[in-house]
């Protein structure tokens, strides 16, 4: 999926999507979760990814 397509699907801007792709800390968790769901992740996938984060 192209960044422009993802931005349209999430009703967000392309610059916000670019920031998310580049790991910008100002991107909201909500946008990240919506993007993950839009690209095929399941809620279980997201939960497992969060659970496996090393601090």
C-alpha distance matrix in Angstrom:
0.0 3.8 6.6 8.3 6.3 6.5 10.0 10.9 10.2 12.2 14.7 14.6 14.8 12.7 15.6 15.4 11.8 13.1 16.2 14.5 12.7 16.2 18.1 20.0 22.5 22.6 19.3 20.3 20.1 19.1 15.9 15.1 16.0 14.0 10.8 11.9 12.7 9.6 7.8 10.8 13.6 17.0 19.6 21.6 19.0 18.9 22.7 23.2 21.1 23.3 26.4 25.9 25.7 28.7 30.4
3.8 0.0 3.8 5.4 5.2 6.3 8.6 10.0 10.6 12.4 14.1 13.3 12.6 9.9 12.8 13.5 10.1 10.8 14.3 13.5 11.6 14.7 17.2 18.7 21.5 21.4 18.4 20.0 20.4 19.6 16.1 15.7 17.3 15.3 12.0 13.8 15.2 12.0 10.7 14.2 16.6 20.0 22.2 24.4 21.7 21.2 25.0 25.5 23.1 24.9 28.3 27.6 27.0 29.7 31.1
6.6 3.8 0.0 3.8 5.4 5.1 6.0 8.6 9.8 10.4 11.8 10.3 9.2 6.4 9.1 9.7 6.5 7.3 10.8 10.3 9.1 12.1 14.5 15.4 18.3 17.8 15.0 16.8 17.7 17.0 13.3 13.2 15.4 13.6 10.4 12.9 14.7 11.8 11.2 15.0 16.8 20.0 21.7 24.1 21.5 20.3 24.0 24.9 22.2 23.5 27.1 26.6 25.5 28.2 29.2
8.3 5.4 3.8 0.0 3.8 5.5 5.1 6.2 8.6 9.9 10.2 9.3 8.0 5.8 9.4 10.5 8.3 9.6 12.9 13.0 12.4 15.2 17.5 17.9 20.6 19.5 16.7 18.3 19.5 18.2 14.6 15.4 17.3 14.8 12.3 15.3 16.3 13.0 13.2 16.9 19.0 22.0 23.6 26.4 24.1 22.9 26.5 27.7 25.2 26.4 30.0 29.9 28.7 31.5 32.4
6.3 5.2 5.4 3.8 0.0 3.8 5.4 5.2 6.1 8.6 9.7 10.0 10.1 8.8 12.5 12.7 10.1 12.2 15.2 14.4 13.8 17.1 19.0 19.8 22.2 21.2 18.0 18.9 19.5 17.8 14.4 15.1 16.3 13.4 11.0 13.7 14.0 10.4 10.8 14.2 16.8 19.5 21.5 24.2 22.2 21.3 25.0 26.3 24.2 25.6 29.0 29.1 28.5 31.5 32.7
6.5 6.3 5.1 5.5 3.8 0.0 3.8 5.4 5.0 6.1 8.3 8.2 9.1 8.2 11.4 10.5 7.6 10.4 12.9 11.4 11.3 14.8 16.1 17.0 19.0 18.2 14.8 15.5 15.8 14.2 10.8 11.4 12.5 9.8 7.3 10.2 10.9 7.6 8.3 11.9 13.9 16.7 18.2 21.1 19.1 17.9 21.5 22.9 20.8 22.0 25.5 25.7 24.9 28.1 29.2
10.0 8.6 6.0 5.1 5.4 3.8 0.0 3.8 5.5 5.2 5.8 4.8 5.4 5.5 8.7 8.0 6.3 9.4 11.6 10.9 11.7 14.7 16.0 16.0 18.0 16.5 13.3 14.1 15.3 13.6 10.0 11.6 13.3 10.5 8.8 12.4 13.1 10.3 11.7 15.2 16.7 19.2 20.2 23.3 21.5 19.7 23.1 24.9 22.6 23.2 26.9 27.3 26.2 29.2 29.8
10.9 10.0 8.6 6.2 5.2 5.4 3.8 0.0 3.8 5.4 4.9 6.3 7.4 8.3 11.8 11.3 10.1 13.1 15.3 14.6 15.4 18.5 19.8 19.7 21.5 19.7 16.6 16.9 17.9 15.6 12.5 14.4 15.4 12.0 11.0 14.4 14.2 10.9 12.9 16.0 18.0 20.2 21.3 24.6 23.2 21.7 25.0 27.0 25.1 25.8 29.4 30.0 29.2 32.3 33.0
10.2 10.6 9.8 8.6 6.1 5.0 5.5 3.8 0.0 3.8 5.6 7.7 10.1 10.9 14.2 12.8 11.1 14.4 16.4 14.8 15.6 19.0 19.8 20.2 21.6 20.2 16.7 16.3 16.6 14.0 11.3 12.9 13.0 9.4 8.8 11.8 10.9 7.6 10.1 12.8 14.9 16.7 18.0 21.3 20.1 18.9 22.2 24.2 22.7 23.5 26.9 27.8 27.3 30.7 31.6
12.2 12.4 10.4 9.9 8.6 6.1 5.2 5.4 3.8 0.0 3.8 5.3 8.5 10.1 12.6 10.5 9.3 13.1 14.2 12.5 14.2 17.3 17.6 17.5 18.5 16.9 13.4 12.7 13.2 10.4 7.8 10.1 10.4 6.9 7.1 10.5 10.1 7.8 10.7 13.4 14.5 16.1 16.6 20.1 19.1 17.2 20.2 22.6 20.9 21.2 24.7 25.8 25.0 28.3 28.9
14.7 14.1 11.8 10.2 9.7 8.3 5.8 4.9 5.6 3.8 0.0 3.8 7.0 9.7 12.1 10.5 10.5 14.0 15.1 14.3 16.2 19.0 19.4 18.7 19.7 17.5 14.4 13.9 15.2 12.3 9.9 12.8 13.6 10.2 10.6 14.2 13.8 11.5 14.3 17.1 18.3 19.8 20.1 23.7 22.8 20.7 23.6 26.1 24.4 24.4 27.9 29.1 28.1 31.2 31.5
14.6 13.3 10.3 9.3 10.0 8.2 4.8 6.3 7.7 5.3 3.8 0.0 3.8 6.8 8.6 6.8 7.4 10.8 11.6 11.3 13.4 15.8 16.3 15.3 16.6 14.2 11.4 11.6 13.6 11.5 8.4 11.3 13.1 10.5 10.2 14.0 14.5 12.5 14.7 17.9 18.7 20.6 20.8 24.1 22.8 20.4 23.4 25.7 23.5 23.3 27.0 27.9 26.4 29.3 29.4
14.8 12.6 9.2 8.0 10.1 9.1 5.4 7.4 10.1 8.5 7.0 3.8 0.0 3.8 5.4 5.3 6.5 8.8 10.1 10.9 12.6 14.5 15.7 14.5 16.4 14.1 11.8 13.2 15.6 14.2 10.9 13.2 15.7 13.5 12.3 16.0 17.2 15.0 16.5 20.0 21.0 23.3 23.6 26.8 25.1 22.7 25.8 27.8 25.2 25.2 29.0 29.5 27.7 30.3 30.3
12.7 9.9 6.4 5.8 8.8 8.2 5.5 8.3 10.9 10.1 9.7 6.8 3.8 0.0 3.8 5.4 5.0 6.2 8.6 9.8 10.4 12.3 14.3 13.6 16.3 14.7 12.5 14.6 16.7 15.9 12.2 13.6 16.4 14.5 12.4 15.8 17.5 15.0 15.7 19.4 20.6 23.4 24.2 27.0 24.8 22.8 26.1 27.6 24.8 25.2 28.9 28.9 27.2 29.6 29.8
15.6 12.8 9.1 9.4 12.5 11.4 8.7 11.8 14.2 12.6 12.1 8.6 5.4 3.8 0.0 3.8 5.4 5.0 6.2 8.7 9.8 10.5 12.4 11.0 13.7 12.0 10.6 13.4 16.1 16.0 12.5 13.8 17.1 15.9 13.9 17.1 19.3 17.4 17.9 21.6 22.2 25.0 25.4 28.1 25.8 23.4 26.5 27.9 24.8 24.9 28.6 28.5 26.3 28.4 28.2
15.4 13.5 9.7 10.5 12.7 10.5 8.0 11.3 12.8 10.5 10.5 6.8 5.3 5.4 3.8 0.0 3.8 5.4 5.0 6.3 8.7 9.9 10.7 9.2 11.2 9.3 7.2 9.7 12.3 12.2 8.9 10.3 13.6 12.7 11.2 14.4 16.6 15.2 16.1 19.5 19.7 22.1 22.2 24.9 22.9 20.2 23.1 24.8 21.9 21.6 25.4 25.6 23.4 25.7 25.5
11.8 10.1 6.5 8.3 10.1 7.6 6.3 10.1 11.1 9.3 10.5 7.4 6.5 5.0 5.4 3.8 0.0 3.8 5.4 5.0 6.2 8.6 10.0 9.9 12.3 11.5 8.7 10.8 12.5 12.3 8.6 9.0 12.2 11.2 8.7 11.7 14.1 12.5 12.8 16.4 16.8 19.6 20.2 22.8 20.5 18.2 21.5 22.8 19.9 20.2 24.0 23.9 22.1 24.6 24.9
13.1 10.8 7.3 9.6 12.2 10.4 9.4 13.1 14.4 13.1 14.0 10.8 8.8 6.2 5.0 5.4 3.8 0.0 3.8 5.4 5.0 6.2 8.7 8.7 12.0 11.7 9.9 13.0 14.7 15.4 11.8 11.6 15.1 14.6 11.8 14.3 17.1 15.6 15.2 18.7 19.2 22.2 22.9 25.2 22.5 20.3 23.5 24.4 21.2 21.6 25.3 24.7 22.6 24.7 24.9
16.2 14.3 10.8 12.9 15.2 12.9 11.6 15.3 16.4 14.2 15.1 11.6 10.1 8.6 6.2 5.0 5.4 3.8 0.0 3.8 5.4 5.1 6.3 5.1 8.4 8.1 6.9 10.4 12.5 13.8 10.8 10.5 14.3 14.5 12.4 14.6 17.7 16.9 16.7 20.0 19.7 22.5 22.6 24.7 22.2 19.6 22.4 23.5 20.1 19.9 23.6 23.2 20.6 22.5 22.2
14.5 13.5 10.3 13.0 14.4 11.4 10.9 14.6 14.8 12.5 14.3 11.3 10.9 9.8 8.7 6.3 5.0 5.4 3.8 0.0 3.8 5.4 5.2 5.8 8.1 8.5 5.9 8.7 9.8 11.2 8.3 7.1 10.8 11.5 9.2 11.0 14.2 13.9 13.6 16.7 16.1 18.8 18.9 20.9 18.4 15.8 18.7 19.8 16.5 16.5 20.2 19.9 17.7 19.9 20.0
12.7 11.6 9.1 12.4 13.8 11.3 11.7 15.4 15.6 14.2 16.2 13.4 12.6 10.4 9.8 8.7 6.2 5.0 5.4 3.8 0.0 3.8 5.6 7.7 10.7 11.8 9.7 12.4 13.0 14.4 11.3 9.5 12.8 13.3 10.2 11.5 14.9 14.2 13.0 16.1 15.9 19.1 19.9 21.5 18.5 16.6 19.7 20.1 16.7 17.5 21.0 20.1 18.1 20.2 20.8
16.2 14.7 12.1 15.2 17.1 14.8 14.7 18.5 19.0 17.3 19.0 15.8 14.5 12.3 10.5 9.9 8.6 6.2 5.1 5.4 3.8 0.0 3.8 5.7 9.2 10.9 10.0 13.3 14.3 16.3 13.6 11.9 15.4 16.4 13.7 14.8 18.3 17.9 16.7 19.7 19.1 22.2 22.6 24.1 21.0 18.9 21.6 21.9 18.2 18.6 22.0 20.8 18.3 19.7 19.9
18.1 17.2 14.5 17.5 19.0 16.1 16.0 19.8 19.8 17.6 19.4 16.3 15.7 14.3 12.4 10.7 10.0 8.7 6.3 5.2 5.6 3.8 0.0 3.8 6.2 8.7 8.0 10.9 11.6 14.3 12.3 10.2 13.6 15.4 13.2 13.9 17.5 17.8 16.9 19.5 18.2 20.9 20.8 22.1 19.3 16.7 19.0 19.4 15.8 15.6 18.9 17.9 15.1 16.6 16.4
20.0 18.7 15.4 17.9 19.8 17.0 16.0 19.7 20.2 17.5 18.7 15.3 14.5 13.6 11.0 9.2 9.9 8.7 5.1 5.8 7.7 5.7 3.8 0.0 3.8 5.5 6.0 9.5 11.3 13.9 12.0 11.0 14.6 16.1 14.5 15.8 19.1 19.3 19.1 21.8 20.6 23.1 22.6 24.2 21.8 18.9 21.0 21.9 18.4 17.6 21.0 20.5 17.4 18.7 17.9
22.5 21.5 18.3 20.6 22.2 19.0 18.0 21.5 21.6 18.5 19.7 16.6 16.4 16.3 13.7 11.2 12.3 12.0 8.4 8.1 10.7 9.2 6.2 3.8 0.0 3.8 5.5 8.0 9.6 12.7 11.8 10.9 14.1 16.1 15.3 16.4 19.5 20.3 20.4 22.8 21.0 22.9 21.8 23.4 21.4 18.1 19.7 20.8 17.5 16.0 19.3 19.2 15.9 17.0 15.7
22.6 21.4 17.8 19.5 21.2 18.2 16.5 19.7 20.2 16.9 17.5 14.2 14.1 14.7 12.0 9.3 11.5 11.7 8.1 8.5 11.8 10.9 8.7 5.5 3.8 0.0 3.8 6.3 9.2 11.5 10.6 11.0 14.2 15.5 15.1 16.9 19.6 20.0 20.8 23.3 22.0 23.7 22.5 24.6 22.9 19.5 21.1 22.8 19.8 18.1 21.5 21.9 18.9 20.3 18.9
19.3 18.4 15.0 16.7 18.0 14.8 13.3 16.6 16.7 13.4 14.4 11.4 11.8 12.5 10.6 7.2 8.7 9.9 6.9 5.9 9.7 10.0 8.0 6.0 5.5 3.8 0.0 3.8 6.7 8.4 6.9 7.4 10.7 11.7 11.4 13.3 15.9 16.3 17.1 19.7 18.5 20.3 19.3 21.6 20.0 16.6 18.6 20.5 17.6 16.3 20.0 20.5 17.9 20.0 19.2
20.3 20.0 16.8 18.3 18.9 15.5 14.1 16.9 16.3 12.7 13.9 11.6 13.2 14.6 13.4 9.7 10.8 13.0 10.4 8.7 12.4 13.3 10.9 9.5 8.0 6.3 3.8 0.0 3.8 5.2 5.3 6.5 8.8 10.0 10.9 12.6 14.5 15.4 16.9 19.0 17.4 18.6 17.1 19.6 18.5 15.0 16.6 19.0 16.6 14.9 18.5 19.7 17.4 19.8 19.1
20.1 20.4 17.7 19.5 19.5 15.8 15.3 17.9 16.6 13.2 15.2 13.6 15.6 16.7 16.1 12.3 12.5 14.7 12.5 9.8 13.0 14.3 11.6 11.3 9.6 9.2 6.7 3.8 0.0 3.8 5.5 5.0 6.1 8.5 9.8 10.5 12.2 14.0 15.4 16.8 14.7 15.5 13.7 16.0 15.1 11.5 12.9 15.4 13.3 11.5 15.0 16.5 14.7 17.4 17.1
19.1 19.6 17.0 18.2 17.8 14.2 13.6 15.6 14.0 10.4 12.3 11.5 14.2 15.9 16.0 12.2 12.3 15.4 13.8 11.2 14.4 16.3 14.3 13.9 12.7 11.5 8.4 5.2 3.8 0.0 3.8 5.5 5.2 6.1 8.5 9.9 10.6 12.1 14.3 15.7 14.1 14.6 12.8 15.9 15.5 12.1 13.7 16.7 15.1 13.7 17.1 19.0 17.7 20.7 20.6
15.9 16.1 13.3 14.6 14.4 10.8 10.0 12.5 11.3 7.8 9.9 8.4 10.9 12.2 12.5 8.9 8.6 11.8 10.8 8.3 11.3 13.6 12.3 12.0 11.8 10.6 6.9 5.3 5.5 3.8 0.0 3.8 5.5 5.1 6.0 8.6 9.9 10.3 12.2 14.4 13.6 15.0 14.1 17.2 16.0 13.0 15.5 18.0 15.8 15.1 18.8 20.0 18.6 21.6 21.7
15.1 15.7 13.2 15.4 15.1 11.4 11.6 14.4 12.9 10.1 12.8 11.3 13.2 13.6 13.8 10.3 9.0 11.6 10.5 7.1 9.5 11.9 10.2 11.0 10.9 11.0 7.4 6.5 5.0 5.5 3.8 0.0 3.8 5.5 5.1 6.2 8.7 9.8 10.7 12.7 11.2 13.0 12.3 14.9 13.2 10.1 12.8 14.8 12.4 12.0 15.8 16.6 15.2 18.4 18.9
16.0 17.3 15.4 17.3 16.3 12.5 13.3 15.4 13.0 10.4 13.6 13.1 15.7 16.4 17.1 13.6 12.2 15.1 14.3 10.8 12.8 15.4 13.6 14.6 14.1 14.2 10.7 8.8 6.1 5.2 5.5 3.8 0.0 3.8 5.4 5.0 6.2 8.5 9.9 10.9 9.0 9.9 8.8 11.7 10.7 7.6 10.3 12.8 11.2 10.9 14.4 15.8 15.2 18.7 19.6
14.0 15.3 13.6 14.8 13.4 9.8 10.5 12.0 9.4 6.9 10.2 10.5 13.5 14.5 15.9 12.7 11.2 14.6 14.5 11.5 13.3 16.4 15.4 16.1 16.1 15.5 11.7 10.0 8.5 6.1 5.1 5.5 3.8 0.0 3.8 5.5 5.2 6.0 8.6 10.1 9.5 10.6 10.3 13.7 12.8 10.5 13.4 15.9 14.5 14.6 18.0 19.4 18.9 22.4 23.3
10.8 12.0 10.4 12.3 11.0 7.3 8.8 11.0 8.8 7.1 10.6 10.2 12.3 12.4 13.9 11.2 8.7 11.8 12.4 9.2 10.2 13.7 13.2 14.5 15.3 15.1 11.4 10.9 9.8 8.5 6.0 5.1 5.4 3.8 0.0 3.8 5.4 5.0 6.2 8.8 8.8 11.1 11.8 14.7 12.9 10.9 14.4 16.1 14.2 14.9 18.4 19.1 18.5 21.9 23.0
11.9 13.8 12.9 15.3 13.7 10.2 12.4 14.4 11.8 10.5 14.2 14.0 16.0 15.8 17.1 14.4 11.7 14.3 14.6 11.0 11.5 14.8 13.9 15.8 16.4 16.9 13.3 12.6 10.5 9.9 8.6 6.2 5.0 5.5 3.8 0.0 3.8 5.5 5.3 6.5 5.4 8.0 9.0 11.3 9.2 7.6 11.3 12.7 10.9 12.3 15.5 16.1 16.0 19.6 21.2
12.7 15.2 14.7 16.3 14.0 10.9 13.1 14.2 10.9 10.1 13.8 14.5 17.2 17.5 19.3 16.6 14.1 17.1 17.7 14.2 14.9 18.3 17.5 19.1 19.5 19.6 15.9 14.5 12.2 10.6 9.9 8.7 6.2 5.2 5.4 3.8 0.0 3.8 5.4 5.3 4.8 6.1 7.4 10.5 9.3 8.5 11.8 13.6 12.8 14.1 17.0 18.1 18.5 22.3 23.9
9.6 12.0 11.8 13.0 10.4 7.6 10.3 10.9 7.6 7.8 11.5 12.5 15.0 15.0 17.4 15.2 12.5 15.6 16.9 13.9 14.2 17.9 17.8 19.3 20.3 20.0 16.3 15.4 14.0 12.1 10.3 9.8 8.5 6.0 5.0 5.5 3.8 0.0 3.8 5.6 7.3 9.3 11.2 14.1 12.7 12.0 15.5 17.1 16.0 17.4 20.4 21.2 21.4 25.0 26.6
7.8 10.7 11.2 13.2 10.8 8.3 11.7 12.9 10.1 10.7 14.3 14.7 16.5 15.7 17.9 16.1 12.8 15.2 16.7 13.6 13.0 16.7 16.9 19.1 20.4 20.8 17.1 16.9 15.4 14.3 12.2 10.7 9.9 8.6 6.2 5.3 5.4 3.8 0.0 3.8 6.1 9.3 11.9 14.0 11.7 11.7 15.4 16.2 14.8 16.9 19.8 19.9 20.3 23.8 25.7
10.8 14.2 15.0 16.9 14.2 11.9 15.2 16.0 12.8 13.4 17.1 17.9 20.0 19.4 21.6 19.5 16.4 18.7 20.0 16.7 16.1 19.7 19.5 21.8 22.8 23.3 19.7 19.0 16.8 15.7 14.4 12.7 10.9 10.1 8.8 6.5 5.3 5.6 3.8 0.0 3.8 6.4 9.8 11.4 9.5 10.5 13.9 14.5 13.9 16.3 18.7 19.0 20.1 23.7 25.9
13.6 16.6 16.8 19.0 16.8 13.9 16.7 18.0 14.9 14.5 18.3 18.7 21.0 20.6 22.2 19.7 16.8 19.2 19.7 16.1 15.9 19.1 18.2 20.6 21.0 22.0 18.5 17.4 14.7 14.1 13.6 11.2 9.0 9.5 8.8 5.4 4.8 7.3 6.1 3.8 0.0 3.8 6.7 8.0 5.8 6.8 10.1 10.7 10.3 12.7 14.9 15.4 16.6 20.3 22.6
17.0 20.0 20.0 22.0 19.5 16.7 19.2 20.2 16.7 16.1 19.8 20.6 23.3 23.4 25.0 22.1 19.6 22.2 22.5 18.8 19.1 22.2 20.9 23.1 22.9 23.7 20.3 18.6 15.5 14.6 15.0 13.0 9.9 10.6 11.1 8.0 6.1 9.3 9.3 6.4 3.8 0.0 3.8 5.2 5.0 6.4 8.7 9.9 10.7 12.6 14.3 15.5 17.2 21.0 23.2
19.6 22.2 21.7 23.6 21.5 18.2 20.2 21.3 18.0 16.6 20.1 20.8 23.6 24.2 25.4 22.2 20.2 22.9 22.6 18.9 19.9 22.6 20.8 22.6 21.8 22.5 19.3 17.1 13.7 12.8 14.1 12.3 8.8 10.3 11.8 9.0 7.4 11.2 11.9 9.8 6.7 3.8 0.0 3.8 5.4 5.1 6.2 8.6 9.9 10.7 12.2 14.3 15.9 19.6 21.5
21.6 24.4 24.1 26.4 24.2 21.1 23.3 24.6 21.3 20.1 23.7 24.1 26.8 27.0 28.1 24.9 22.8 25.2 24.7 20.9 21.5 24.1 22.1 24.2 23.4 24.6 21.6 19.6 16.0 15.9 17.2 14.9 11.7 13.7 14.7 11.3 10.5 14.1 14.0 11.4 8.0 5.2 3.8 0.0 3.8 5.4 5.0 6.1 8.6 9.9 10.4 12.3 14.6 18.2 20.5
19.0 21.7 21.5 24.1 22.2 19.1 21.5 23.2 20.1 19.1 22.8 22.8 25.1 24.8 25.8 22.9 20.5 22.5 22.2 18.4 18.5 21.0 19.3 21.8 21.4 22.9 20.0 18.5 15.1 15.5 16.0 13.2 10.7 12.8 12.9 9.2 9.3 12.7 11.7 9.5 5.8 5.0 5.4 3.8 0.0 3.8 5.5 5.2 6.2 8.7 9.9 10.7 12.8 16.4 19.0
18.9 21.2 20.3 22.9 21.3 17.9 19.7 21.7 18.9 17.2 20.7 20.4 22.7 22.8 23.4 20.2 18.2 20.3 19.6 15.8 16.6 18.9 16.7 18.9 18.1 19.5 16.6 15.0 11.5 12.1 13.0 10.1 7.6 10.5 10.9 7.6 8.5 12.0 11.7 10.5 6.8 6.4 5.1 5.4 3.8 0.0 3.8 5.4 5.1 6.2 8.6 10.0 11.1 14.9 16.9
22.7 25.0 24.0 26.5 25.0 21.5 23.1 25.0 22.2 20.2 23.6 23.4 25.8 26.1 26.5 23.1 21.5 23.5 22.4 18.7 19.7 21.6 19.0 21.0 19.7 21.1 18.6 16.6 12.9 13.7 15.5 12.8 10.3 13.4 14.4 11.3 11.8 15.5 15.4 13.9 10.1 8.7 6.2 5.0 5.5 3.8 0.0 3.8 5.5 5.2 6.1 8.7 10.3 13.9 15.8
23.2 25.5 24.9 27.7 26.3 22.9 24.9 27.0 24.2 22.6 26.1 25.7 27.8 27.6 27.9 24.8 22.8 24.4 23.5 19.8 20.1 21.9 19.4 21.9 20.8 22.8 20.5 19.0 15.4 16.7 18.0 14.8 12.8 15.9 16.1 12.7 13.6 17.1 16.2 14.5 10.7 9.9 8.6 6.1 5.2 5.4 3.8 0.0 3.8 5.4 5.0 6.2 8.9 12.3 15.0
21.1 23.1 22.2 25.2 24.2 20.8 22.6 25.1 22.7 20.9 24.4 23.5 25.2 24.8 24.8 21.9 19.9 21.2 20.1 16.5 16.7 18.2 15.8 18.4 17.5 19.8 17.6 16.6 13.3 15.1 15.8 12.4 11.2 14.5 14.2 10.9 12.8 16.0 14.8 13.9 10.3 10.7 9.9 8.6 6.2 5.1 5.5 3.8 0.0 3.8 5.5 5.3 6.6 10.3 12.9
23.3 24.9 23.5 26.4 25.6 22.0 23.2 25.8 23.5 21.2 24.4 23.3 25.2 25.2 24.9 21.6 20.2 21.6 19.9 16.5 17.5 18.6 15.6 17.6 16.0 18.1 16.3 14.9 11.5 13.7 15.1 12.0 10.9 14.6 14.9 12.3 14.1 17.4 16.9 16.3 12.7 12.6 10.7 9.9 8.7 6.2 5.2 5.4 3.8 0.0 3.8 5.4 5.5 9.1 10.9
26.4 28.3 27.1 30.0 29.0 25.5 26.9 29.4 26.9 24.7 27.9 27.0 29.0 28.9 28.6 25.4 24.0 25.3 23.6 20.2 21.0 22.0 18.9 21.0 19.3 21.5 20.0 18.5 15.0 17.1 18.8 15.8 14.4 18.0 18.4 15.5 17.0 20.4 19.8 18.7 14.9 14.3 12.2 10.4 9.9 8.6 6.1 5.0 5.5 3.8 0.0 3.8 5.7 8.6 10.7
25.9 27.6 26.6 29.9 29.1 25.7 27.3 30.0 27.8 25.8 29.1 27.9 29.5 28.9 28.5 25.6 23.9 24.7 23.2 19.9 20.1 20.8 17.9 20.5 19.2 21.9 20.5 19.7 16.5 19.0 20.0 16.6 15.8 19.4 19.1 16.1 18.1 21.2 19.9 19.0 15.4 15.5 14.3 12.3 10.7 10.0 8.7 6.2 5.3 5.4 3.8 0.0 3.8 6.4 9.5
25.7 27.0 25.5 28.7 28.5 24.9 26.2 29.2 27.3 25.0 28.1 26.4 27.7 27.2 26.3 23.4 22.1 22.6 20.6 17.7 18.1 18.3 15.1 17.4 15.9 18.9 17.9 17.4 14.7 17.7 18.6 15.2 15.2 18.9 18.5 16.0 18.5 21.4 20.3 20.1 16.6 17.2 15.9 14.6 12.8 11.1 10.3 8.9 6.6 5.5 5.7 3.8 0.0 3.8 6.4
28.7 29.7 28.2 31.5 31.5 28.1 29.2 32.3 30.7 28.3 31.2 29.3 30.3 29.6 28.4 25.7 24.6 24.7 22.5 19.9 20.2 19.7 16.6 18.7 17.0 20.3 20.0 19.8 17.4 20.7 21.6 18.4 18.7 22.4 21.9 19.6 22.3 25.0 23.8 23.7 20.3 21.0 19.6 18.2 16.4 14.9 13.9 12.3 10.3 9.1 8.6 6.4 3.8 0.0 3.8
30.4 31.1 29.2 32.4 32.7 29.2 29.8 33.0 31.6 28.9 31.5 29.4 30.3 29.8 28.2 25.5 24.9 24.9 22.2 20.0 20.8 19.9 16.4 17.9 15.7 18.9 19.2 19.1 17.1 20.6 21.7 18.9 19.6 23.3 23.0 21.2 23.9 26.6 25.7 25.9 22.6 23.2 21.5 20.5 19.0 16.9 15.8 15.0 12.9 10.9 10.7 9.5 6.4 3.8 0.0
